[in-house]
Amino acid sequence: MPATENTQRILISGDEAVSLAALHSGVALGAGYPGTPSTEILETFAERGGRAQWCPNEKVALEVAIGASFAGARAIATMKHVGLNVAADPLFTVAYTGVSGALIIISADDPGLASSQNEQDNRRYAVAAGVPMFEPADSQEAYDFLREAVAFSEKWKTPVLFRVTTRVCHAKTLVTPRPPDPAVPAPAYTKDIRSRVMVPAFAKPAHLRLRKTLADIAAWNNTSALNRLIPGGKSLGIIASGIAFAHAREAAPSASFLKLGLTHPLPEQLITDFVKSVDRAIVIEEGDPFLADAIRALGLNVESKPPMFRFGELNVNRVRRILANDTSPEPLPPPGKPPGLCEGCGHRAVFETLRDLGCVVSGDIGCYTLGVLPPFGAVDTCVCMGASIGVALGMRHVLPPEKSAKIVSVIGDSTFMHSGLTGLVEMIYNPPQNGHTVIILDNSTTAMTGHQENPGTGRNLLHDPTGRVVFENLIRGLGINDVHIIDPRPGDPALGELITSCLGNGRLNVIIARRPCILAAARIREYDRRNAARAAATCPCEHTPDTQP
């Protein structure tokens, strides 16, 4: 939707609403790493004309956004919930430094594990890092709260954690946008060493300032319009935030509600008054009993959900069961079609070969994790992004040579750029006695999250040409001489022969199995043709595209 259409009522997802609000708030830069359910935020922001970029990982994305904020610009950093683990290092320190331009850190949580390796509740990060946290419940609030968060961040000179969940990100509800901000401050850097350089002498007073700011925000939050009181019956009062509010409102329409929008720091007096005004107070929330524990710590008598409802997403029926304290076993969901590697995917040949060779495969995050499923059964471990190399090295270090000889690391191209490099450096610095083999599955895209670009493709977020990291050059530059490139064709014995040779040579080996994703190959060829045509039009003497086979 063009930015000029700023008062038309539209039906959009929460991710789209966040991107539109960022544009209307004058956000100068969006940085992130693709991960469901956050991916569409930056994609839509870029499509609408905002400046957005995929970064190698979430830590770098947040650092780039921090730099933009230090320079007086408004910035957002987007990631899924596990991405905030990667970005936690700068998160905790930017809470001390504060910001100049608005800095909004968007964490998209995935209750129910729709596309994730764990079900962590990132509301804990707000408390641990000491940053205020906004939680919208639908697309309209995603739009309104993002715009409020920008103003809030600049008013209090603090980064803001903006937590959304799968259902808010992907469900579509009506949104009435407002006109864009008429006057956005121009970026300008002001030297402030004591606030920006966190050596101990400066960090100690910064921590004191942070705690005072949080206390001031908590007091302000008691009358904030971000929280809503909805009168109802006195017999039941429900405290909720995010999508849980929508479910609870439908499950118990006659109850009184306290809907929290700014959930850290909590509006203690507002909550106290609400709890005292009803006969029975219960907290409805997805994930951990975050709000319930915090409210009970105030000495208030509120009910929390039974432990069985800590897992998975809530819905109206589950909320009704919580209100009735119904802890009988829940019916099992109908079985769905199991996921699997696409027919024709180059990964299939790799996993078939590893299976047939009897390898122990230390796996990673991406499409290739599906190598664990039948008919392959060829992934033995999967912990987090980039862990395939470190985990395999640990196994090699402690197992006897005859047991560790067939341990292999398998990692994708985007994941290798994300956090595989440090594992490779570890392999060089502390090499196992009998060597090790890493297989990079290079399909020229970030396939699992919807075919986004990464530093190894030579294309940016909008698929335009940019600098490309050439894996084989980088790896050889690190000092690994045994680098092999192969097209993993089904039925070709060359792949098995190569892996067998590497496993038996006692050296450090990297195999790059390069074949474009079958679902993205046509688009990749089109990007390359388009970019080559642009280059030819700009400079007819230099238009040879840097294409991959």
Buried (B, 14 or more C-beta within 10 A) or exposed (E): BEBEEBEEEBEBBBBBBBBBBBBBBBBBBBBBBBBBBBBBBBBBBBBBEBBBBBBBBBBBBBBBBBBBBBBBBBBBBBBBBBBBBBBBEBBBBBBBBBBBBBBBBBBBBBBBEEBBBEBBBBBEBBBEBBBBBBBBBBBBBBBBBBBBBBEBBBEBBBBBBBBBBBBBBBBBBEBEBEEBBEEBBEBEEEEEEEBBEBEEEBBEEBBEBBEEBBEEBBEBBBEBEBBEBBEBEEEBBBBBBBBBBBBBBEBBEEBBBBBBBBBBBBBBBBBBEBBEBBEBBBBBBBBBBBBBEBBBEEEBEBBBBEEBBBEBBBBBEBBBBBBEEBEEEBEEEEEEEEEBBBEEBBBBBBBBBBBEBEBBBBBBBBBBBBBBBEEBEBBBBBBBBBBBBBBBBBBBEEBEEEEBBBBBBBBBBBBBBBBBBEBBEBBEEEBBEBBBBBBBBBBBBBBBBBBBBBBBBBBBBEBEBBEBBEBBEBBBEBEBEBBBBBEBEEEEEEBBEBBBBBBEEBBBBBBBBBBBBBBBBEBBEEBBEBBBEEBBEEEEEEBEBBBBE
